[in-house]
Amino acid sequence: MKKLSILAVAFAAIAFAACGNKSAQNTDSADSVEKSFEQEQIEASIKMHVDSLAGEIGKLKQLPFLQSNGDGTLKLTKEELQVKPDYLLNPSVAENATTLAEKYRLLSALDIDRRTARLYEMPVDEYDKAISKLAADINDPSFKNLDDTNTVSETTQALYNAMNENGRINYFWQIAAASLIEQLYVANQNTEKFLSSFTDETAANTTFRIVLIIDALNRLSEYDPDIKPVAEAVAPLDVLNATTVQELKDQLAEAKDKINAARATLTK
């Protein structure tokens, strides 16, 4: 089974500890073999579990009001189109991203806001430029199989497989977290309208996605310092467990501050 690249630090630490004391080299060598074997078993178990979580996410559709294929996409009235959203991220935030993790998250979040802007028939040229620059900076070969960056925020099985192949599956979960949080944030601005195209199944799938992402982030955060703050930011959203549209509306309202705080962390 292919190793998780993000666990390399853990293996390096074990190797360093095993070589640190020459007077006990034989004992330490035996211990290191046992530890390495145990670590491999832990690694394999995590990899298998995370693969399973990604498979479950790949089966779920994006929130209906942002589906790119038009199936179930929300339609706004002429009156609603007159009131443009003032809560979207400014594309210029992309200039503040310094780490690779930040660039992945902003790429995903800006894609969601670009879709929202299109929904309101707003110009998206600046979003296009910011997203293209982030994609170029990231230079992830996993994106080559995508038609364009319009679908990068969609956490599909195909994207996971490609990022796994290229040793970037930890960043897949950065994308998944930022995409979902931005969608929840946008939906919370007008739940009556944005959730009007939801069904009870859609509502349940939305909160199930949260469970899957939190699980993956928690398991990976022990080995990836870039994921730990993301895991901590998203963790409070485990209160969202709706099985109906009405429950989701109520829970989104109750969790508004938690969603806002998570968004602030993931897009700063």
Disulfide bonds with the S-S distance in Angstrom:
none
